[in-house]
Amino acid sequence: MSQAYPLTAIGGRHSIPSVDNEKIINEVMGSGLRALTKLADSPLVERFGLQNRTRQLVYQGAKRAAETAKRFAPKGDTPSGSSPKFDLRLTEEQRLMRDTLRRFADEVMRPAAREADDRSAPPDGFLDVFSDLGAIPMAVPEVLGGAAETVSAVSQMLIAEDLARGDMGLAYAALSPLSFVNALVHWGDEQQQSTLLSSFVDGDPIAASVAVVEPHPFFDPAALRTTAKKKNSELVLNGEKSMVALAHHAKWFLVAAELPKLGPRFVLVERDTEGVEVSDESAMGLGSAGLGRLRLNKVRVSIDALLGGEAALQPDARAAYDDATNRGRIAWGAMALGTSQALLDYVIPYCNERVAFGEPISHRQAVAFMIANIGIELESMRMLVYRAAGRVDAGLPCAREAYLARTLCSDKAMETGTNGVQLLGGAGFIKDHPVEIWYRQLRSIGVMDGNLLL
């Protein structure tokens, strides 16, 4: 998906590296129209009733590209290193993408959420339907066989947010193969990309998952207990991973493991490899993602299975894993945003329509203030998550911003879920309303530090 240039300014006070204005103008003028044409040809445009919007978007594409290029043209003697104004506007492509994903979340995911949660697995064919949206090809650059002019962390963050509006567990299931693909795009070597990416880009709904989280208290993705020890031309993996989405269906796992004296790295592990064991894992939330526990008992893989190939054995390759950790924290923050927004959109009309003692309960200050606080905290969460994603696209350091986003979202997501149940009273405790599912899912943000990558 096209990079959202206005969003790269998120963080206001931080300077943006100097860029070639002519290069930006050429990029903006040349990008967008090809992606718009692909979107216009998609059968999902007609399915979700977006024909008029798409035609208008294509018609105005050249004009908007020119206007965008004009905005980035030199404007006199601008001081070196100065930042564009603080701007959260999305591109037209991102708006169209959001329209499609929100309809998918509201019309496909939310109606299926209850049954999926009860059976602890996504509905049959769910990955096929999600694959038809084209999110994976639009996450892969054209040079690697995909449909994206450039890959944008902001766009990936928006996908996570909008899918979580429908159901966080199903969103986790849908985003797991996308996370696997994102890792290949960002850090895979040429052989890994050419071997694995084509199957995903061609539209085959291949189940794949990222395994970072481990089942022990105070888990830290920088201090892994799963190990990958080098023996001759092989790696021997031992350890255990928890809360892995699509565990029983995944053909590939991207496993985070500690390499002695080098630090954490990612290793590609095929499900059928000897020593790989998968078992069921019951959890308070995210059950609809098909969670499982992954055990690695003397699993032997080639050294080429290291994400990035033998180059990952270099000491400075640790930076890729740290980057993945930051992107994962932003992704889970985006999931918290989507589910929190769904909860807020549900409790407002409920409290306006629920009458007690002759008037709507929203007339009570305690109720009105609680709803207002949810809205306030949601906006603060959104600001931090968007800012962190914007810094990724700008090529700026984002470890601090990603950590702040995770800290705030993990705290406020749990508070939002609790308050949502409180606002519905006894109705919030029973399964007639989706609030109890959202409550359980929002609490997972505090324990999930990994397993998703933008």
N, C-alpha and C positions, 0 to 999 in steps of 0.2 A: 504494500500500500504506500501511497505517496507520503513523504515525510511532511509532518505538520509544522511548517516553519514558524508560524506565530507562537506555537507552544514551546519552542526551544528557548523562548525568552523567560520561561517560568523560573522564578527565583530572583527576579528584578535586580537585586543588588549585585549579583554575580556577573562578571563581564563575560561576553561571548567572544570566542576567538575570532580574529579577523578572518574574513573570507573574500574570495574573488567575486565581486559583484557581477561581472559579466558571466562568470560560470553559473552563478545562481540564476541569472536571468534566462540563460540558455536552458538550464535544467527545468525551471518552472514552465517556460514556454513549451518545452518538448514533452513534459510529463503530464499525466492526468487524462488526456484525451484517449490514449490507448486503453487505460484502465476503465474509463467511462464506457467505451464501446463494448468492452467485455461484459461489463455490468448490464448494459442495455440488452445484450443478447441472452442473458441468463433467464431460464424459465421461472426462476424464483421471483423475478420482477413482476411478472403477471400474476403469479400465485399470491403474492402479498399486496397486490393492488397498487404498485408503485410505477405504473406505466407513465402517467403524466409527469410525475416527479423526475423520472429518468430522462424522458424526452426533453424536458426543460433543462436538465443538467447538461445533457450532451449539446443542446443548441447553444447554451451560454458558455460552454467550456473554453473556447478560444478567447472570448471576451474576458472571462474571469482570469485566465492564465496571463493575459496581457496586463490586467489590472494588478495582479499579484506581482508580476515582474517589475512593474512600475514602482511598487512600494519598496522594492529592494534596490532600485537604481540609486546611484550616488546622489546625495543631497548636500552638496556644498562641503564645507570643511567640518565634517563630523569628527570629534576627538577620537583618537585611536583607542580601541577597547571599550567604547561606550556601548550600552545595551539598548535594544529596541524597547519600546514601552511594554509594560506588563499587559499581556493579552492572552485570554483563554479561548479565543474563538477557534472553532474547528474548521477544517476544509470541507468543501462540498462533498467530496468523496467520503469523508468520515461521517458526515451527516447522513448520507444515503446508507452507508454501512450500518449506522445506528438504527435507522428506521427499520431495516430488514431484520437485524438481530433482536430488536425489542419486540417486533411482531412474532418472531420465532420463539422468544422467551415467554411471551404472554399467551400465545395460541397453541404452542406445542409442548414446551417444557413444564409450565405451571400446572396444566391439567394432568400431566403424567407424574407429577412429583410425589403425590401421596402413595400411589401404588408402587412406584420405584423405591420409595423409602421403606415400605412394608416388606418388599421382597429383597431388599438390600442389593439391588442391581439395576442398572438402567434398562429401559424397555427394549424389547427385541427390535433390532433395526434402527436404534437411536443414532448410532454412529454413522449409519448410511445416510440418514436424513440430514444430520449435521454436515456430513461431507458434501452434500449437494449445495450448501451455502457457499462453498469455495473459499473458506477461511484459510485453509492450508496452502493452496496455490498462491493466494495473495500474501502469504508470509514468506514466500521463497522468491528471491530475485530472478529476473529473467535470465541472467547469465547461468543460473543453476537449473533452468527448466521451469521456473515458476512464472507467475504473472505480475509480480511486483516490480515497479520501477526502482523503488528504494524500500527498505524494510524499516518500519517506524515502531519504536517502543510505545509511543503514545497510542497508535492504532491498536496494537496488541493489548494494551491496558484497557482500552475502551471495549474490546471484545469480551474480556474477562468481566468487566463491570456489567455489561448489558446481559450477558448470559446468566450471571448470578441473580439478576432480577427474577428470572423464571424459577430457578432452583440451584442453590449452590452445589449440591451433590452432583446433579446432572452436568452443571457447568464444569466441575472438576473432572468428570469423566470425559467430556468433550474436549477440554483443554489439555488433557494428558498427552494424546498423540501430537497436538500442536506444540506442546512444550518440547517433546522429543525432536520434532522438526526444527524448532527454533535453535536448539542446542547444536544440531548438525550444521545449520546455516551459519551460526556465529563462530563455532569453534571446531567443527569437524574438518578433517583434512580432505584433499581432493578425492582420494579413493573412497572414503566413507560417504562423501556427498554423492558421488556418481553411483555408488552401489545402492544406497538406501533411499535417497530423496525421491527418485523417479517413481517408486511405488506409491508414495504418499501423494505426490503432485498429480499423478494420473487419476486420482479420485477413488482409489481403492481404500475402503474404510479399515485400515490396518490398526489394530489396537497396539499401542505402545505406551510406556509409562516411565516417569522419572522417579527414582527411589533415593531419597536423601534422608528423610526422618528416621530416627532410630528409637526403639521402645525402651527408653530409660529416662529417669527424671532429669530436668534441666538440660534437655538436649541442646547442643550447640552445633550448628553445621560446620563450624571451624574446628571442632574437636571430635572427629568421627572415631567410632570404635570398630567399624568395618574396615578391614585391612586388605590391601592388594600388594603382595610381596613378589618381587621380580625373581624368577628362577630361570636362568638361561634366556630363552626367547619367549617365555610365558609369564603370565601373572597368575598368582594363586589367591583367590578371594575367599575370605571368611568373615561372616558377620550376619547381621539381621536388620531388616528394614521394616518399617511399620507404616500403616495408613496409605498403602500403595493403591492407587486407583486402577481399575480394570485388571486387577492382579491375576485373575483366573483366565483372562482373555488375551492378555498382552503377549505379543510375539517377541517383542524386544523390551528390555529394561535398560535404562541409563542409570547406572549405580554409582553413587558417590562413595569413594573409598579412600582411606589414608595410605599413601605410599611412604614407607619409612624414609626419613631424612628429606623428603620432598614436600610433604603436605598432601592435602586432599586433591583428588582428581576424579574425573568421570570415566567410567568404563562401560563399554557396550557389551551387554550380556544377552545372548539369545535364550529364550525360555527353555529350549530342549537341551541345553548344556547340562552335562552330568554334574550333580551336586546342587542344582537349583530346585528348591522346594517352595511351594506356595500353599498357604493355609488360610482359612477364613479368619477374619478379624472383625468382631463386633465393636461398634463404636457408638458414642452418644449421638453424633451427627455425621453427615456426609455419607450415610449408608447407601444412598442411591448411586454412588460412584463405583459400587462393586469393590469395596475395600478388601485388602488381603495383606498378609504378612509374608515377606520374602526372606527366605533363609538361604544363605550361601555357605555351603560346606565343602571346602577344598575345591572350589570351582576353578578350573583351569581354562584360561583364554589366551589367545595370542597377544603379544605385545602391541600388535596393530589394533587391538580392540580399545586401546586408550583413546579417548576422544581427542582428536588432534594428532593421532599417530605418535611416533617416537619423539616428535617435538615436545610432547607433553611431559617428557622426562627432564626437560630443562628446568632449572630452578625458577626462572621468571614466568613459567607457564602457570604458576599459582594464580596469577592475575585473572585468568579466564574463570577459574572457580569462584573467586571473589566477585567477579562481575555477575556470574550466574546467581550467587547468593543475593546480591542487590536486586536483580531482576525478579527473583522469586518473591522477595518481600514486597515489591511493588505489585506483583500479580495478586498476592493474597490480600493486600490492601484494596485493590480494585474489586475483588470478590466481596469484601466487607462492604464496600460502597454500594454495590448492586443489591445485595440482600437488605441492607439498612434502608435503602431508598424504597424497596418494595414494601417493607414494614411500615414506613412512614406514610406511603400512599394508601395503605390499607387502614391504618388506625384513624386517620383524619376523618374520612366519611363515616366510619363506624361510630366514633365519638360524637359526631354531629347528628347522627340518626338515632343513637341509643338514648332513650328518654328515661329518666329516673326522677322521681319527686316532681313530675310535671314539667320538666325542661330537659333539653339535651345535656348530657354529662359534660360536653365541651364548654358549657357555661361556667363550670366550676373552675376556679383559678388553679387548683392543684392539677387538674387534668390539662388545662390549657397550657400551663407552664411546662408540664412534662413533655407535651408534644412539641412545644417551641424549643425546648432544650435538645430534643432529638434532632430537629432541623438544624440547630446551630452546630451541634457536634458533627453532624453529617457534612456540613459545608467545610468545617475545619479539616475533617478527614480527606475530603475531596481535594482541597487545596494542597495538602502535603503529598498525596498520591500523584496528582497531576504534575506537581512541581518536580518530583523525583523522576517521573517518566520523561518529562520535558528535558531534564538535564542529560538523560541517557541519549536522547536524539541529538542534543547539542554537542555531545562528545565531552561533557564536563564530568568531573568526579561526582558521584552520587551516593557514596557509602553512608555519609551522614544523613542525607535526605531520606534514603531508603529505610534506614534504621528508625528515624523519627516517625516516618509514615507507619511502619510496622508497630512501633510502640503505641502510638495514638490509636491506630485502628484496632489493635488487639484489646485495648482497654475499653474504648468507646463502643466497639461492636458488642461486647458482652453486656455493657450497660444498656445499649439500645434494645437488645433482645429481652433483657429483664423488664425494662419499662414497657415494652410492647405487650408482654404478658400481663403486666400490672394494669395497663389501660383497659384491657378486655375483661379484667376480673376473672371470674370463674370460667367464662367462655374462652379465655386465653389458655386455660389448662387442658382443655379437651381438644379432640381432633376435628371438631367441626370447622375450625378455622386454621389457616396455615401458620398462624403466629407461633404455635408451639414448635413447628418444624424450624422456622427461622430462628427461634431462640436457641435451639440445639446446634444449628449450623453456625450461628454467629459466635458461639463459644469456641468453635474449632479454630478460629483465627489465632487464638492465644497459644495454640500448641503446634500449628502447622508452620514450620519455618523451613520451607523447601518443598520439593515434589511438584512445583510449577515453575516455569520459566517464560518470561516474555520473549 
